[in-house]
């Protein structure tokens, strides 16, 4: 009985992992440009790369639009190190 439960749990975890991988691959990333009309209903995540120096980095925002579809947007910003410099 324990083996059957363990197998079912492992199978569920594997299928969930495959679903999340497909979800992550399904969003096309748009590059932000000035004047772009954005439809953002809910921000899901914002990923900003770490940088040891003050420079422009490309951040990625994943969000849900008003129709409920998940979209991703790349945009440029200054790294967080720049805020600490005089």
Biopython code that builds the backbone (N, CA, C, O; Angstrom):
import numpy as np
from Bio.PDB.StructureBuilder import StructureBuilder

atoms = [
    (1, "UNK", "N", (0.825, -1.194, 0.000)),
    (1, "UNK", "CA", (0.000, 0.000, 0.000)),
    (1, "UNK", "C", (0.868, 1.257, 0.000)),
    (1, "UNK", "O", (0.558, 2.222, -0.698)),
    (2, "UNK", "N", (1.967, 1.253, 0.788)),
    (2, "UNK", "CA", (2.845, 2.398, 0.851)),
    (2, "UNK", "C", (3.511, 2.660, -0.489)),
    (2, "UNK", "O", (3.675, 3.815, -0.882)),
    (3, "UNK", "N", (3.892, 1.616, -1.186)),
    (3, "UNK", "CA", (4.546, 1.750, -2.487)),
    (3, "UNK", "C", (3.595, 2.386, -3.497)),
    (3, "UNK", "O", (4.007, 3.220, -4.303)),
    (4, "UNK", "N", (2.344, 1.999, -3.451)),
    (4, "UNK", "CA", (1.345, 2.543, -4.372)),
    (4, "UNK", "C", (1.146, 4.042, -4.126)),
    (4, "UNK", "O", (1.048, 4.814, -5.080)),
    (5, "UNK", "N", (1.087, 4.458, -2.865)),
    (5, "UNK", "CA", (0.932, 5.872, -2.516)),
    (5, "UNK", "C", (2.154, 6.667, -2.946)),
    (5, "UNK", "O", (2.025, 7.765, -3.488)),
    (6, "UNK", "N", (3.328, 6.121, -2.707)),
    (6, "UNK", "CA", (4.561, 6.783, -3.109)),
    (6, "UNK", "C", (4.630, 6.949, -4.626)),
    (6, "UNK", "O", (5.023, 8.007, -5.118)),
    (7, "UNK", "N", (4.252, 5.913, -5.362)),
    (7, "UNK", "CA", (4.247, 5.970, -6.823)),
    (7, "UNK", "C", (3.254, 7.019, -7.325)),
    (7, "UNK", "O", (3.565, 7.775, -8.245)),
    (8, "UNK", "N", (2.080, 7.069, -6.737)),
    (8, "UNK", "CA", (1.068, 8.050, -7.141)),
    (8, "UNK", "C", (1.539, 9.475, -6.856)),
    (8, "UNK", "O", (1.303, 10.379, -7.657)),
    (9, "UNK", "N", (2.198, 9.673, -5.728)),
    (9, "UNK", "CA", (2.720, 10.996, -5.385)),
    (9, "UNK", "C", (3.811, 11.420, -6.363)),
    (9, "UNK", "O", (3.837, 12.564, -6.815)),
    (10, "UNK", "N", (4.702, 10.500, -6.683)),
    (10, "UNK", "CA", (5.787, 10.803, -7.627)),
    (10, "UNK", "C", (5.228, 11.116, -9.012)),
    (10, "UNK", "O", (5.706, 12.035, -9.677)),
    (11, "UNK", "N", (4.241, 10.378, -9.443)),
    (11, "UNK", "CA", (3.622, 10.612, -10.749)),
    (11, "UNK", "C", (2.925, 11.966, -10.790)),
    (11, "UNK", "O", (3.001, 12.674, -11.795)),
    (12, "UNK", "N", (2.253, 12.327, -9.712)),
    (12, "UNK", "CA", (1.589, 13.632, -9.632)),
    (12, "UNK", "C", (2.608, 14.760, -9.683)),
    (12, "UNK", "O", (2.408, 15.753, -10.382)),
    (13, "UNK", "N", (3.700, 14.609, -8.944)),
    (13, "UNK", "CA", (4.744, 15.635, -8.942)),
    (13, "UNK", "C", (5.372, 15.789, -10.318)),
    (13, "UNK", "O", (5.651, 16.907, -10.751)),
    (14, "UNK", "N", (5.596, 14.683, -11.002)),
    (14, "UNK", "CA", (6.176, 14.725, -12.343)),
    (14, "UNK", "C", (5.250, 15.418, -13.333)),
    (14, "UNK", "O", (5.704, 16.227, -14.142)),
    (15, "UNK", "N", (3.968, 15.113, -13.278)),
    (15, "UNK", "CA", (3.028, 15.756, -14.206)),
    (15, "UNK", "C", (2.870, 17.235, -13.892)),
    (15, "UNK", "O", (2.718, 18.042, -14.810)),
    (16, "UNK", "N", (2.903, 17.610, -12.620)),
    (16, "UNK", "CA", (2.827, 19.024, -12.249)),
    (16, "UNK", "C", (4.053, 19.768, -12.742)),
    (16, "UNK", "O", (3.948, 20.894, -13.229)),
    (17, "UNK", "N", (5.205, 19.148, -12.618)),
    (17, "UNK", "CA", (6.447, 19.764, -13.098)),
    (17, "UNK", "C", (6.397, 19.982, -14.603)),
    (17, "UNK", "O", (6.822, 21.030, -15.087)),
    (18, "UNK", "N", (5.887, 19.011, -15.348)),
    (18, "UNK", "CA", (5.770, 19.141, -16.803)),
    (18, "UNK", "C", (4.791, 20.250, -17.169)),
    (18, "UNK", "O", (5.018, 20.989, -18.127)),
    (19, "UNK", "N", (3.701, 20.369, -16.408)),
    (19, "UNK", "CA", (2.714, 21.417, -16.674)),
    (19, "UNK", "C", (3.300, 22.796, -16.435)),
    (19, "UNK", "O", (3.075, 23.713, -17.224)),
    (20, "UNK", "N", (4.059, 22.952, -15.342)),
    (20, "UNK", "CA", (4.668, 24.246, -15.047)),
    (20, "UNK", "C", (5.724, 24.598, -16.083)),
    (20, "UNK", "O", (5.875, 25.768, -16.433)),
    (21, "UNK", "N", (6.452, 23.611, -16.579)),
    (21, "UNK", "CA", (7.441, 23.857, -17.628)),
    (21, "UNK", "C", (6.775, 24.332, -18.906)),
    (21, "UNK", "O", (7.278, 25.241, -19.566)),
    (22, "UNK", "N", (5.658, 23.731, -19.261)),
    (22, "UNK", "CA", (4.919, 24.152, -20.449)),
    (22, "UNK", "C", (4.344, 25.546, -20.256)),
    (22, "UNK", "O", (4.303, 26.335, -21.200)),
    (23, "UNK", "N", (3.895, 25.860, -19.030)),
    (23, "UNK", "CA", (3.362, 27.189, -18.726)),
    (23, "UNK", "C", (4.447, 28.239, -18.895)),
    (23, "UNK", "O", (4.205, 29.294, -19.480)),
    (24, "UNK", "N", (5.635, 27.959, -18.390)),
    (24, "UNK", "CA", (6.734, 28.921, -18.485)),
    (24, "UNK", "C", (7.150, 29.147, -19.933)),
    (24, "UNK", "O", (7.551, 30.256, -20.286)),
    (25, "UNK", "N", (7.066, 28.127, -20.777)),
    (25, "UNK", "CA", (7.451, 28.234, -22.168)),
    (25, "UNK", "C", (6.370, 28.907, -23.017)),
    (25, "UNK", "O", (6.653, 29.395, -24.111)),
    (26, "UNK", "N", (5.117, 28.932, -22.509)),
    (26, "UNK", "CA", (4.003, 29.383, -23.334)),
    (26, "UNK", "C", (3.907, 30.904, -23.469)),
    (26, "UNK", "O", (3.209, 31.393, -24.358)),
    (27, "UNK", "N", (4.579, 31.649, -22.625)),
    (27, "UNK", "CA", (4.472, 33.094, -22.698)),
    (27, "UNK", "C", (5.517, 33.672, -23.644)),
    (27, "UNK", "O", (6.709, 33.400, -23.503)),
    (28, "UNK", "N", (5.073, 34.458, -24.592)),
    (28, "UNK", "CA", (5.979, 35.157, -25.490)),
    (28, "UNK", "C", (6.356, 36.478, -24.826)),
    (28, "UNK", "O", (5.498, 37.180, -24.290)),
    (29, "UNK", "N", (7.625, 36.804, -24.865)),
    (29, "UNK", "CA", (8.096, 38.020, -24.218)),
    (29, "UNK", "C", (8.118, 39.170, -25.213)),
    (29, "UNK", "O", (8.669, 39.049, -26.308)),
    (30, "UNK", "N", (7.514, 40.288, -24.821)),
    (30, "UNK", "CA", (7.482, 41.502, -25.630)),
    (30, "UNK", "C", (8.530, 42.460, -25.095)),
    (30, "UNK", "O", (8.701, 42.568, -23.881)),
    (31, "UNK", "N", (9.223, 43.146, -25.963)),
    (31, "UNK", "CA", (10.185, 44.161, -25.554)),
    (31, "UNK", "C", (9.458, 45.496, -25.448)),
    (31, "UNK", "O", (8.835, 45.944, -26.410)),
    (32, "UNK", "N", (9.537, 46.137, -24.272)),
    (32, "UNK", "CA", (8.846, 47.403, -24.060)),
    (32, "UNK", "C", (9.485, 48.505, -24.904)),
    (32, "UNK", "O", (10.707, 48.586, -25.027)),
    (33, "UNK", "N", (8.641, 49.337, -25.474)),
    (33, "UNK", "CA", (9.097, 50.541, -26.171)),
    (33, "UNK", "C", (8.177, 51.680, -25.731)),
    (33, "UNK", "O", (7.023, 51.456, -25.363)),
    (34, "UNK", "N", (8.696, 52.879, -25.774)),
    (34, "UNK", "CA", (7.950, 54.045, -25.318)),
    (34, "UNK", "C", (6.624, 54.156, -26.065)),
    (34, "UNK", "O", (6.591, 54.049, -27.291)),
    (35, "UNK", "N", (5.538, 54.368, -25.334)),
    (35, "UNK", "CA", (4.222, 54.534, -25.928)),
    (35, "UNK", "C", (3.460, 53.232, -26.116)),
    (35, "UNK", "O", (2.332, 53.252, -26.610)),
    (36, "UNK", "N", (4.047, 52.096, -25.736)),
    (36, "UNK", "CA", (3.380, 50.798, -25.867)),
    (36, "UNK", "C", (2.149, 50.766, -24.970)),
    (36, "UNK", "O", (2.241, 51.070, -23.781)),
    (37, "UNK", "N", (1.002, 50.401, -25.529)),
    (37, "UNK", "CA", (-0.246, 50.331, -24.773)),
    (37, "UNK", "C", (-0.272, 49.016, -23.997)),
    (37, "UNK", "O", (-0.357, 47.941, -24.592)),
    (38, "UNK", "N", (-0.199, 49.103, -22.671)),
    (38, "UNK", "CA", (-0.157, 47.910, -21.827)),
    (38, "UNK", "C", (-1.510, 47.653, -21.182)),
    (38, "UNK", "O", (-2.207, 48.588, -20.788)),
    (39, "UNK", "N", (-1.877, 46.385, -21.077)),
    (39, "UNK", "CA", (-3.112, 45.953, -20.434)),
    (39, "UNK", "C", (-2.717, 45.032, -19.281)),
    (39, "UNK", "O", (-2.671, 43.813, -19.444)),
    (40, "UNK", "N", (-2.432, 45.616, -18.119)),
    (40, "UNK", "CA", (-1.961, 44.848, -16.973)),
    (40, "UNK", "C", (-3.039, 44.844, -15.904)),
    (40, "UNK", "O", (-3.365, 45.886, -15.335)),
    (41, "UNK", "N", (-3.594, 43.663, -15.632)),
    (41, "UNK", "CA", (-4.589, 43.533, -14.577)),
    (41, "UNK", "C", (-3.954, 43.060, -13.274)),
    (41, "UNK", "O", (-4.378, 43.459, -12.189)),
    (42, "UNK", "N", (-2.929, 42.202, -13.386)),
    (42, "UNK", "CA", (-2.270, 41.672, -12.184)),
    (42, "UNK", "C", (-0.825, 41.319, -12.519)),
    (42, "UNK", "O", (-0.565, 40.604, -13.487)),
    (43, "UNK", "N", (0.098, 41.812, -11.733)),
    (43, "UNK", "CA", (1.507, 41.466, -11.906)),
    (43, "UNK", "C", (1.756, 40.143, -11.182)),
    (43, "UNK", "O", (1.434, 40.001, -10.003)),
    (44, "UNK", "N", (2.331, 39.181, -11.901)),
    (44, "UNK", "CA", (2.638, 37.874, -11.327)),
    (44, "UNK", "C", (4.042, 37.870, -10.741)),
    (44, "UNK", "O", (4.241, 37.437, -9.606)),
    (45, "UNK", "N", (5.022, 38.351, -11.511)),
    (45, "UNK", "CA", (6.397, 38.395, -11.004)),
    (45, "UNK", "C", (7.215, 39.428, -11.770)),
    (45, "UNK", "O", (6.899, 39.793, -12.903)),
    (46, "UNK", "N", (8.274, 39.885, -11.114)),
    (46, "UNK", "CA", (9.252, 40.770, -11.750)),
    (46, "UNK", "C", (10.626, 40.189, -11.451)),
    (46, "UNK", "O", (10.987, 39.988, -10.291)),
    (47, "UNK", "N", (11.386, 39.920, -12.501)),
    (47, "UNK", "CA", (12.719, 39.348, -12.361)),
    (47, "UNK", "C", (13.745, 40.377, -12.821)),
    (47, "UNK", "O", (13.726, 40.814, -13.971)),
    (48, "UNK", "N", (14.647, 40.762, -11.905)),
    (48, "UNK", "CA", (15.696, 41.726, -12.215)),
    (48, "UNK", "C", (17.034, 41.034, -11.954)),
    (48, "UNK", "O", (17.281, 40.570, -10.841)),
    (49, "UNK", "N", (17.899, 40.959, -12.970)),
    (49, "UNK", "CA", (19.189, 40.290, -12.760)),
    (49, "UNK", "C", (20.086, 41.084, -11.810)),
    (49, "UNK", "O", (20.075, 42.315, -11.806)),
    (50, "UNK", "N", (20.858, 40.359, -11.013)),
    (50, "UNK", "CA", (21.822, 41.008, -10.112)),
    (50, "UNK", "C", (23.014, 41.480, -10.920)),
    (50, "UNK", "O", (23.443, 40.817, -11.864)),
    (51, "UNK", "N", (23.538, 42.621, -10.544)),
    (51, "UNK", "CA", (24.707, 43.164, -11.217)),
    (51, "UNK", "C", (25.621, 43.774, -10.162)),
    (51, "UNK", "O", (25.141, 44.474, -9.270)),
    (52, "UNK", "N", (26.927, 43.526, -10.241)),
    (52, "UNK", "CA", (27.843, 44.070, -9.251)),
    (52, "UNK", "C", (28.183, 45.544, -9.478)),
    (52, "UNK", "O", (28.797, 46.178, -8.619)),
    (53, "UNK", "N", (27.791, 46.086, -10.616)),
    (53, "UNK", "CA", (28.107, 47.478, -10.920)),
    (53, "UNK", "C", (26.873, 48.220, -11.402)),
    (53, "UNK", "O", (25.871, 47.606, -11.769)),
    (54, "UNK", "N", (26.950, 49.536, -11.397)),
    (54, "UNK", "CA", (25.844, 50.369, -11.860)),
    (54, "UNK", "C", (25.797, 50.320, -13.382)),
    (54, "UNK", "O", (26.700, 50.813, -14.058)),
    (55, "UNK", "N", (24.735, 49.721, -13.913)),
    (55, "UNK", "CA", (24.568, 49.599, -15.360)),
    (55, "UNK", "C", (23.098, 49.362, -15.691)),
    (55, "UNK", "O", (22.287, 49.114, -14.799)),
    (56, "UNK", "N", (22.764, 49.437, -16.954)),
    (56, "UNK", "CA", (21.413, 49.147, -17.418)),
    (56, "UNK", "C", (21.273, 47.636, -17.555)),
    (56, "UNK", "O", (22.108, 46.986, -18.184)),
    (57, "UNK", "N", (20.210, 47.074, -16.963)),
    (57, "UNK", "CA", (19.938, 45.644, -17.047)),
    (57, "UNK", "C", (18.548, 45.440, -17.649)),
    (57, "UNK", "O", (17.710, 46.341, -17.616)),
    (58, "UNK", "N", (18.314, 44.260, -18.192)),
    (58, "UNK", "CA", (17.011, 43.928, -18.761)),
    (58, "UNK", "C", (16.208, 43.134, -17.737)),
    (58, "UNK", "O", (16.594, 42.029, -17.356)),
    (59, "UNK", "N", (15.095, 43.700, -17.298)),
    (59, "UNK", "CA", (14.201, 43.056, -16.338)),
    (59, "UNK", "C", (13.038, 42.424, -17.093)),
    (59, "UNK", "O", (12.732, 42.811, -18.221)),
    (60, "UNK", "N", (12.394, 41.447, -16.458)),
    (60, "UNK", "CA", (11.257, 40.767, -17.081)),
    (60, "UNK", "C", (10.075, 40.791, -16.121)),
    (60, "UNK", "O", (10.187, 40.361, -14.973)),
    (61, "UNK", "N", (8.947, 41.294, -16.600)),
    (61, "UNK", "CA", (7.718, 41.308, -15.819)),
    (61, "UNK", "C", (6.735, 40.326, -16.446)),
    (61, "UNK", "O", (6.453, 40.393, -17.642)),
    (62, "UNK", "N", (6.220, 39.418, -15.630)),
    (62, "UNK", "CA", (5.174, 38.494, -16.068)),
    (62, "UNK", "C", (3.878, 38.968, -15.442)),
    (62, "UNK", "O", (3.823, 39.235, -14.242)),
    (63, "UNK", "N", (2.838, 39.074, -16.250)),
    (63, "UNK", "CA", (1.580, 39.626, -15.750)),
    (63, "UNK", "C", (0.387, 38.976, -16.431)),
    (63, "UNK", "O", (0.525, 38.280, -17.437)),
    (64, "UNK", "N", (-0.781, 39.218, -15.864)),
    (64, "UNK", "CA", (-2.048, 38.732, -16.425)),
    (64, "UNK", "C", (-2.797, 39.949, -16.947)),
    (64, "UNK", "O", (-2.923, 40.951, -16.243)),
    (65, "UNK", "N", (-3.303, 39.867, -18.194)),
    (65, "UNK", "CA", (-4.042, 40.992, -18.760)),
    (65, "UNK", "C", (-5.520, 40.913, -18.347)),
    (65, "UNK", "O", (-5.913, 39.991, -17.632)),
    (66, "UNK", "N", (-6.329, 41.864, -18.789)),
    (66, "UNK", "CA", (-7.738, 41.914, -18.375)),
    (66, "UNK", "C", (-8.555, 40.744, -18.912)),
    (66, "UNK", "O", (-9.646, 40.479, -18.408)),
    (67, "UNK", "N", (-8.048, 40.033, -19.929)),
    (67, "UNK", "CA", (-8.729, 38.849, -20.451)),
    (67, "UNK", "C", (-8.298, 37.582, -19.712)),
    (67, "UNK", "O", (-8.810, 36.497, -19.987)),
    (68, "UNK", "N", (-7.348, 37.719, -18.765)),
    (68, "UNK", "CA", (-6.897, 36.575, -17.993)),
    (68, "UNK", "C", (-5.717, 35.831, -18.602)),
    (68, "UNK", "O", (-5.292, 34.807, -18.067)),
    (69, "UNK", "N", (-5.184, 36.329, -19.710)),
    (69, "UNK", "CA", (-4.052, 35.678, -20.368)),
    (69, "UNK", "C", (-2.751, 36.127, -19.722)),
    (69, "UNK", "O", (-2.619, 37.282, -19.316)),
    (70, "UNK", "N", (-1.789, 35.210, -19.628)),
    (70, "UNK", "CA", (-0.481, 35.527, -19.055)),
    (70, "UNK", "C", (0.433, 36.034, -20.162)),
    (70, "UNK", "O", (0.554, 35.415, -21.220)),
    (71, "UNK", "N", (1.075, 37.173, -19.901)),
    (71, "UNK", "CA", (1.996, 37.776, -20.857)),
    (71, "UNK", "C", (3.284, 38.146, -20.141)),
    (71, "UNK", "O", (3.318, 38.227, -18.913)),
    (72, "UNK", "N", (4.346, 38.371, -20.909)),
    (72, "UNK", "CA", (5.635, 38.762, -20.337)),
    (72, "UNK", "C", (6.168, 39.960, -21.104)),
    (72, "UNK", "O", (5.943, 40.104, -22.305)),
    (73, "UNK", "N", (6.877, 40.815, -20.382)),
    (73, "UNK", "CA", (7.395, 42.046, -20.958)),
    (73, "UNK", "C", (8.820, 42.264, -20.468)),
    (73, "UNK", "O", (9.071, 42.254, -19.263)),
    (74, "UNK", "N", (9.746, 42.458, -21.387)),
    (74, "UNK", "CA", (11.122, 42.816, -21.047)),
    (74, "UNK", "C", (11.255, 44.330, -21.112)),
    (74, "UNK", "O", (10.724, 44.969, -22.020)),
    (75, "UNK", "N", (11.967, 44.902, -20.144)),
    (75, "UNK", "CA", (12.207, 46.338, -20.140)),
    (75, "UNK", "C", (13.569, 46.599, -19.516)),
    (75, "UNK", "O", (14.103, 45.760, -18.791)),
    (76, "UNK", "N", (14.123, 47.766, -19.803)),
    (76, "UNK", "CA", (15.432, 48.113, -19.280)),
    (76, "UNK", "C", (15.298, 49.038, -18.076)),
    (76, "UNK", "O", (14.435, 49.915, -18.033)),
    (77, "UNK", "N", (16.184, 48.814, -17.090)),
    (77, "UNK", "CA", (16.223, 49.669, -15.918)),
    (77, "UNK", "C", (17.637, 49.673, -15.370)),
    (77, "UNK", "O", (18.458, 48.835, -15.743)),
    (78, "UNK", "N", (17.922, 50.620, -14.483)),
    (78, "UNK", "CA", (19.232, 50.668, -13.837)),
    (78, "UNK", "C", (19.288, 49.580, -12.774)),
    (78, "UNK", "O", (18.284, 49.293, -12.121)),
    (79, "UNK", "N", (20.457, 48.975, -12.598)),
    (79, "UNK", "CA", (20.619, 47.958, -11.565)),
    (79, "UNK", "C", (20.463, 48.580, -10.187)),
    (79, "UNK", "O", (20.600, 49.793, -10.029)),
    (80, "UNK", "N", (20.180, 47.758, -9.200)),
    (80, "UNK", "CA", (19.938, 48.250, -7.850)),
    (80, "UNK", "C", (21.173, 48.878, -7.220)),
    (80, "UNK", "O", (21.049, 49.660, -6.277)),
    (81, "UNK", "N", (22.363, 48.554, -7.720)),
    (81, "UNK", "CA", (23.606, 49.131, -7.203)),
    (81, "UNK", "C", (23.636, 50.644, -7.435)),
    (81, "UNK", "O", (24.239, 51.380, -6.654)),
    (82, "UNK", "N", (22.996, 51.100, -8.490)),
    (82, "UNK", "CA", (23.015, 52.533, -8.837)),
    (82, "UNK", "C", (22.363, 53.387, -7.757)),
    (82, "UNK", "O", (22.752, 54.542, -7.578)),
    (83, "UNK", "N", (21.390, 52.857, -7.038)),
    (83, "UNK", "CA", (20.689, 53.619, -6.010)),
    (83, "UNK", "C", (21.596, 53.912, -4.817)),
    (83, "UNK", "O", (21.352, 54.867, -4.079)),
    (84, "UNK", "N", (22.630, 53.111, -4.617)),
    (84, "UNK", "CA", (23.523, 53.272, -3.468)),
    (84, "UNK", "C", (24.719, 54.181, -3.769)),
    (84, "UNK", "O", (25.494, 54.504, -2.869)),
    (85, "UNK", "N", (24.869, 54.590, -5.019)),
    (85, "UNK", "CA", (26.012, 55.423, -5.389)),
    (85, "UNK", "C", (25.637, 56.905, -5.350)),
    (85, "UNK", "O", (24.483, 57.277, -5.566)),
    (86, "UNK", "N", (26.620, 57.726, -5.073)),
    (86, "UNK", "CA", (26.383, 59.193, -5.040)),
    (86, "UNK", "C", (26.775, 59.818, -6.342)),
    (86, "UNK", "O", (26.650, 61.032, -6.507)),
]
sb = StructureBuilder()
sb.init_structure("model")
sb.init_model(0)
sb.init_chain("A")
sb.init_seg("    ")
for serial, (resi, resn, name, xyz) in enumerate(atoms, 1):
    if name == "N":
        sb.init_residue(resn, " ", resi, " ")
    sb.init_atom(name, np.array(xyz, "f"), 0.0, 1.0, " ", f" {name:<3s}", serial, name[0])
structure = sb.get_structure()
